[in-house]
């Protein structure tokens, strides 16, 4: 009961609207028609509004009645979800799930995974956000996320339990007019070293370790979108955790060799009782 309102009254109101008449609602709910009429009369009296126009052969919803039927559907749906979340929690499912995601995690498999999660646990509220590089691991350690999808390099931190999910292909690129694009052979590290290297950096901890840096001339950025725009101006892009190798594609101005980095689903070690580390 919500004040003087009951879920049963709302259920009767919605059933009448869906079935089309009081008599049809009484058959669907397996109650006497007089009980249906009394439930509606009580609801109208308690709320001080007229839900049905009874002047014709068949009662019809009034304007306010139609609005309140929509509201009643929302309340009943919310009550159903309330019961479903409670039942899932009793069965050992989290009441909600917060996921922090690194910007380098591929989008397509993430969407597929979230869709599968929703189909398996339709009543589980899921909250997720894409963090700056290193942000997902910070949220995991800080307790504001239950799971992090991130690239862990060069290894898994001791306080984290990680499970490998996939290897994400990554490619270093240059502008078509860049000197490296016209080498005509595989680029060596000595070829790469003199050129400015664009490095995706942790915005909170810019002094954190960088992996795959080919030489001293670097330009650190914190937004992955900027890392796509800069190469067209002739600045070479190398992802934060990428040791560049491979052929230079002169037509596209890219390193032809593909590399990959493992994407891991991580939890704090103390959150996984008995789980392998």
C-alpha positions as CSV (number, residue, x, y, z in Angstrom):
1,X,0.0,0.0,0.0
2,X,1.2,3.5,-0.9
3,X,-0.7,5.8,1.4
4,X,-4.3,4.9,0.7
5,X,-3.4,3.4,-2.7
6,X,-2.8,-0.3,-3.3
7,X,-1.2,-2.1,-6.2
8,X,-4.3,-4.2,-6.5
9,X,-6.4,-1.1,-7.3
10,X,-3.9,-0.1,-10.0
11,X,-3.9,-3.6,-11.4
12,X,-7.7,-3.6,-11.6
13,X,-7.6,-0.2,-13.4
14,X,-5.0,-1.3,-15.9
15,X,-6.9,-4.6,-16.6
16,X,-10.1,-2.8,-17.3
17,X,-8.3,-0.4,-19.7
18,X,-6.7,-3.4,-21.5
19,X,-9.7,-5.7,-21.5
20,X,-12.1,-3.0,-22.6
21,X,-14.9,-3.4,-20.0
22,X,-15.6,-4.2,-16.3
23,X,-17.0,-7.6,-17.2
24,X,-14.0,-8.6,-19.3
25,X,-11.7,-7.5,-16.5
26,X,-13.7,-9.5,-14.0
27,X,-13.2,-12.6,-16.1
28,X,-9.5,-12.0,-16.6
29,X,-9.0,-11.4,-12.9
30,X,-11.4,-14.2,-11.9
31,X,-13.4,-11.9,-9.6
32,X,-17.0,-10.9,-9.4
33,X,-17.9,-7.9,-11.5
34,X,-19.3,-6.2,-8.4
35,X,-15.8,-6.5,-6.8
36,X,-14.3,-4.9,-9.8
37,X,-16.8,-2.0,-9.7
38,X,-16.2,-1.5,-6.0
39,X,-12.4,-1.4,-6.4
40,X,-12.8,1.3,-9.0
41,X,-15.3,3.3,-6.9
42,X,-12.9,3.1,-3.9
43,X,-10.0,4.3,-6.1
44,X,-12.0,7.2,-7.4
45,X,-13.2,8.1,-4.0
46,X,-9.7,8.0,-2.4
47,X,-8.2,10.0,-5.2
48,X,-11.1,12.5,-5.7
49,X,-11.2,12.0,-9.5
50,X,-13.6,10.4,-11.9
51,X,-11.7,7.7,-13.8
52,X,-14.6,6.4,-16.0
53,X,-17.5,8.2,-17.8
54,X,-20.5,6.0,-17.0
55,X,-23.1,7.9,-19.0
56,X,-23.0,5.6,-22.0
57,X,-23.7,1.9,-22.4
58,X,-20.1,1.0,-21.6
59,X,-18.0,3.0,-19.1
60,X,-15.1,4.8,-20.9
61,X,-12.0,6.3,-19.5
62,X,-12.0,10.0,-18.8
63,X,-9.1,12.2,-19.8
64,X,-7.6,12.0,-16.4
65,X,-8.4,8.3,-16.3
66,X,-6.2,7.8,-19.4
67,X,-3.4,9.7,-17.9
68,X,-3.6,7.8,-14.6
69,X,-3.7,4.4,-16.4
70,X,-0.3,5.3,-17.9
71,X,0.9,6.2,-14.5
72,X,-0.5,3.0,-13.1
73,X,1.4,1.0,-15.7
74,X,4.7,2.6,-14.6
75,X,4.0,1.9,-10.9
76,X,3.2,-1.7,-11.6
77,X,6.3,-2.2,-13.8
78,X,8.4,-0.6,-11.2
79,X,7.0,-2.9,-8.5
80,X,7.7,-5.9,-10.8
81,X,11.3,-4.8,-11.2
82,X,11.6,-4.3,-7.4
83,X,10.5,-7.9,-6.8
84,X,12.8,-9.2,-9.6
85,X,15.9,-7.4,-8.2
86,X,15.1,-8.7,-4.7
87,X,14.8,-12.3,-6.1
88,X,18.0,-12.0,-8.1
89,X,19.9,-10.7,-5.1
90,X,18.6,-13.7,-3.1
91,X,20.0,-15.9,-5.8
92,X,23.4,-14.3,-5.5
93,X,23.3,-11.7,-8.3
94,X,24.6,-8.2,-7.6
95,X,21.8,-5.6,-7.0
96,X,23.6,-3.4,-9.6
97,X,26.8,-3.5,-11.6
98,X,29.1,-0.6,-12.3
99,X,31.8,-1.0,-15.0
100,X,34.6,1.3,-15.8
101,X,36.1,1.1,-19.3
102,X,39.4,2.2,-20.8
103,X,39.2,4.2,-24.0
104,X,41.3,1.6,-25.9
105,X,38.8,-1.2,-25.3
106,X,37.2,-2.1,-28.6
107,X,33.6,-1.0,-28.9
108,X,32.0,-3.8,-30.9
109,X,32.7,-6.7,-28.5
110,X,31.8,-4.4,-25.6
111,X,28.4,-3.8,-27.0
112,X,27.9,-7.5,-27.7
113,X,28.8,-8.4,-24.2
114,X,26.5,-5.8,-22.7
115,X,23.7,-7.1,-24.9
116,X,24.3,-10.7,-23.7
117,X,24.5,-9.5,-20.1
118,X,21.1,-7.7,-20.5
119,X,19.5,-10.8,-22.0
120,X,20.9,-13.1,-19.2
121,X,20.1,-10.7,-16.4
122,X,17.3,-8.5,-17.6
123,X,16.6,-7.0,-14.2
124,X,20.2,-6.1,-13.4
125,X,20.9,-2.3,-13.5
126,X,24.2,-1.8,-15.3
127,X,26.1,1.5,-15.1
128,X,29.2,2.0,-17.3
129,X,31.4,4.9,-18.2
130,X,34.5,5.3,-20.4
131,X,37.3,6.7,-18.4
132,X,40.6,8.4,-19.5
133,X,43.6,6.1,-19.8
134,X,44.2,4.6,-16.3
135,X,40.9,5.9,-15.0
136,X,39.1,2.5,-15.0
137,X,41.8,1.0,-12.8
138,X,41.6,4.0,-10.4
139,X,37.8,3.6,-10.1
140,X,38.2,-0.1,-9.4
141,X,40.8,0.5,-6.7
142,X,38.7,3.3,-5.2
143,X,35.6,1.1,-5.0
144,X,33.4,3.2,-7.3
145,X,33.4,0.4,-9.9
146,X,32.9,-3.3,-9.4
147,X,34.7,-4.2,-12.6
148,X,37.2,-2.6,-15.0
149,X,37.7,-3.3,-18.7
150,X,41.2,-2.2,-19.3
151,X,44.6,-2.8,-20.9
152,X,47.1,-3.9,-18.3
153,X,50.7,-3.4,-19.3
154,X,53.4,-4.5,-18.8
155,X,51.8,-6.9,-16.3
156,X,48.9,-7.3,-13.8
157,X,49.3,-5.3,-10.6
158,X,49.5,-7.4,-7.4
159,X,46.3,-6.0,-5.9
160,X,44.2,-6.8,-9.0
161,X,42.7,-10.2,-10.1
162,X,42.6,-10.1,-13.9
163,X,41.0,-12.3,-16.5
164,X,42.1,-12.0,-20.2
165,X,39.2,-11.4,-22.6
166,X,40.7,-10.6,-26.0
167,X,43.6,-9.1,-27.8
168,X,42.9,-5.7,-29.3
169,X,44.7,-4.9,-32.6
170,X,46.5,-1.6,-32.6
171,X,48.3,0.2,-35.4
172,X,50.8,3.1,-35.4
173,X,50.1,5.7,-38.2
174,X,51.7,8.7,-39.9
175,X,50.3,11.3,-42.3
176,X,50.6,10.4,-46.0
177,X,53.1,13.1,-46.5
178,X,55.3,12.1,-43.5
179,X,58.9,10.9,-44.4
180,X,58.2,7.5,-42.8
181,X,55.3,6.9,-45.3
182,X,57.8,6.9,-48.2
183,X,60.4,4.6,-46.8
184,X,59.4,1.6,-49.0
185,X,60.7,-0.9,-46.4
186,X,59.9,-2.0,-42.9
187,X,60.7,0.9,-40.5
188,X,63.3,0.2,-37.8
189,X,63.5,1.8,-34.4
190,X,66.4,4.0,-35.6
191,X,64.0,5.2,-38.4
192,X,61.4,6.1,-35.8
193,X,63.5,7.6,-33.1
194,X,64.1,11.1,-34.6
195,X,60.4,11.8,-35.2
196,X,57.9,13.2,-32.8
197,X,55.9,10.4,-31.2
198,X,52.3,11.1,-30.1
199,X,51.6,9.2,-26.8
200,X,48.2,8.7,-25.2
201,X,48.8,9.6,-21.6
202,X,47.1,9.2,-18.2
203,X,45.4,12.6,-17.6
204,X,45.6,12.2,-13.8
205,X,49.1,10.7,-13.6
206,X,51.1,12.1,-16.6
207,X,54.3,10.9,-15.1
208,X,53.2,7.2,-15.2
209,X,55.3,4.7,-17.2
210,X,55.1,4.8,-21.0
211,X,55.6,1.6,-23.0
212,X,56.7,1.4,-26.6
213,X,58.3,4.9,-26.7
214,X,60.7,4.8,-29.6
215,X,62.7,8.0,-28.8
216,X,62.9,11.2,-26.8
217,X,60.7,13.5,-29.0
218,X,57.2,12.8,-27.6
219,X,54.0,14.7,-27.3
220,X,51.7,13.5,-24.6
221,X,47.9,13.9,-25.0
222,X,45.1,12.8,-22.7
223,X,42.2,12.5,-25.2
224,X,42.0,9.6,-27.6
225,X,40.0,11.6,-30.1
226,X,42.9,14.1,-30.5
227,X,45.2,11.1,-31.2
228,X,43.4,10.6,-34.5
229,X,43.4,14.3,-35.5
230,X,47.1,15.0,-34.9
231,X,48.7,12.6,-37.5
232,X,47.1,14.5,-40.4
233,X,49.4,17.4,-39.5
234,X,52.4,15.2,-39.9
235,X,52.9,14.1,-36.2
236,X,53.4,10.4,-35.9
237,X,51.0,8.5,-33.7
238,X,52.0,5.5,-31.5
239,X,49.6,4.2,-29.0
240,X,50.6,4.5,-25.3
241,X,51.5,0.8,-25.1
242,X,52.8,0.0,-28.5
243,X,56.3,-0.9,-29.6
244,X,56.1,0.0,-33.4
245,X,57.2,-2.6,-36.0
246,X,56.4,-3.4,-39.5
247,X,56.0,-2.1,-43.0
248,X,55.0,1.4,-43.9
249,X,52.0,1.5,-46.2
250,X,52.7,4.4,-48.5
251,X,49.2,4.7,-49.8
252,X,47.6,5.0,-46.4
253,X,50.5,6.4,-44.5
254,X,50.3,3.7,-41.8
255,X,52.4,1.0,-40.3
256,X,51.2,-2.2,-42.1
257,X,52.1,-4.6,-39.3
258,X,49.3,-5.1,-36.7
259,X,50.0,-5.6,-33.1
260,X,47.7,-6.4,-30.3
261,X,47.3,-5.8,-26.6
262,X,45.4,-7.9,-24.2
263,X,42.2,-6.5,-22.8
264,X,41.4,-7.7,-19.3
265,X,38.4,-7.8,-17.1
266,X,39.7,-6.9,-13.7
267,X,38.5,-6.8,-10.1
268,X,40.2,-5.9,-6.9
269,X,41.8,-9.1,-5.5
270,X,39.9,-8.7,-2.2
271,X,36.6,-8.7,-4.0
272,X,37.1,-12.2,-5.4
273,X,37.0,-14.6,-2.6
274,X,38.6,-17.9,-3.6
275,X,39.1,-16.7,-7.2
276,X,42.4,-17.6,-9.0
277,X,44.8,-14.7,-9.2
